[in-house]
Amino acid sequence: LDLVAKAFLPPSGAAVLPTPTYAMYRVVTEQRGARAIEVPRLGQADGWGLDLPAVLAAARAAQVVWLCSPNNPTGLPEPPGTVDTLLMDLAADAEANGRPAPIVVLDEAYAEFVGASLLGLRRDYPRLVVVRTASKAYALAGLRVGFAVARPDTIEAIAPYRPPGSVSTVSVAIVTAALEDDTVLEANLARVERERDRLAAGLRAAGWDVGPSVTNFLLAGFGSRDRAIDVAQGLLRRGLVPRTFGEGHPLADHLRVTVRDTDENDRLIAAAVELALPAPVAAS
Ligand SMILES: Cc1ncc(COP(=O)(O)O)c(C=O)c1O
């Protein structure tokens, strides 16, 4: 993400962020001195999908469009056909107005969880950069390996920004072995799916409004920011760290939690149950 921002975002430039989405897109955009143009996604009832006309309009002023499917923190993929349509519209709009089409970054950090990728779309949209990571479905976040798939001339434009020795040979060797062994992915996906369903059921039983998720995290709504903060503090006191969203964020009344191993998920469920109980009345 950082390299794409360096390669394609000039300091006076702009990037489109369909929000809510992964927080780092804004960070790497603003680190370049470029402007983040937030475009609200459709609501929860519409699966947090892209508002296509609004993204298209905003992209006229931008060099980069940040897409993420399945999206963090909403936990859902774009509805089928959405990204394809957007790319077609972006290309047609740029051509009609005589300007280069924007670079579209499609972050597929969670793509393995849906078993599908849109990286084939780079054939029709040459300025597509698909980004992947070993951190999620391969559960190898500590190795710090991610990569981009794009057409050769696009990769050539990114390559000069790679710091020397940015990925260790040890990390590359381990991730390569994991990528080549289908059983690693199968086992991880089965574990996440099983634990995600169990965790979601446990949290719902404790009164949490847990939304659907195809990823290794769950997003839960609490109806008000105060309640979300109360629950977050209760969890923190028990050594559990949820993702909170700041005031003014469209998910300010939500928390995001990661699906972890069985014992850790049990701890979270137990904490949610405790926090749902009425506070004990002090003895007089
Ligand atoms: C959508 C998305 N992209 C990229 C990343 C970055 O993962 P990493 O830096 O571990 O490769 C994350 C991690 O949370 C993410 O949610």
The ligand as an SDF file (V2000), in Angstrom:
LIG
                    3D

 16 16  0  0  0  0  0  0  0  0999 V2000
   -7.6440   -4.7390    4.3420 C   0  0  0  0  0  0  0  0  0  0  0  0
   -6.2720   -4.9380    4.8580 C   0  0  0  0  0  0  0  0  0  0  0  0
   -5.2460   -4.7670    4.0330 N   0  0  0  0  0  0  0  0  0  0  0  0
   -3.9870   -4.9320    4.4550 C   0  0  0  0  0  0  0  0  0  0  0  0
   -3.7200   -5.2550    5.7610 C   0  0  0  0  0  0  0  0  0  0  0  0
   -2.2850   -5.3310    6.1450 C   0  0  0  0  0  0  0  0  0  0  0  0
   -1.8520   -6.5370    6.5300 O   0  0  0  0  0  0  0  0  0  0  0  0
   -0.2860   -6.7780    6.7110 P   0  0  0  0  0  0  0  0  0  0  0  0
    0.3630   -5.4290    6.8580 O   0  0  0  0  0  0  0  0  0  0  0  0
   -0.1610   -7.5980    7.9230 O   0  0  0  0  0  0  0  0  0  0  0  0
    0.1280   -7.4660    5.4460 O   0  0  0  0  0  0  0  0  0  0  0  0
   -4.7430   -5.4320    6.6600 C   0  0  0  0  0  0  0  0  0  0  0  0
   -4.4740   -5.7560    8.0770 C   0  0  0  0  0  0  0  0  0  0  0  0
   -5.2540   -5.5310    8.9530 O   0  0  0  0  0  0  0  0  0  0  0  0
   -6.0620   -5.2750    6.1940 C   0  0  0  0  0  0  0  0  0  0  0  0
   -7.1120   -5.4290    7.0100 O   0  0  0  0  0  0  0  0  0  0  0  0
  1  2  1  0
  2  3  1  0
  2 15  2  0
  3  4  2  0
  4  5  1  0
  5  6  1  0
  5 12  2  0
  6  7  1  0
  7  8  1  0
  8  9  2  0
  8 10  1  0
  8 11  1  0
 12 13  1  0
 12 15  1  0
 13 14  2  0
 15 16  1  0
M  END
$$$$
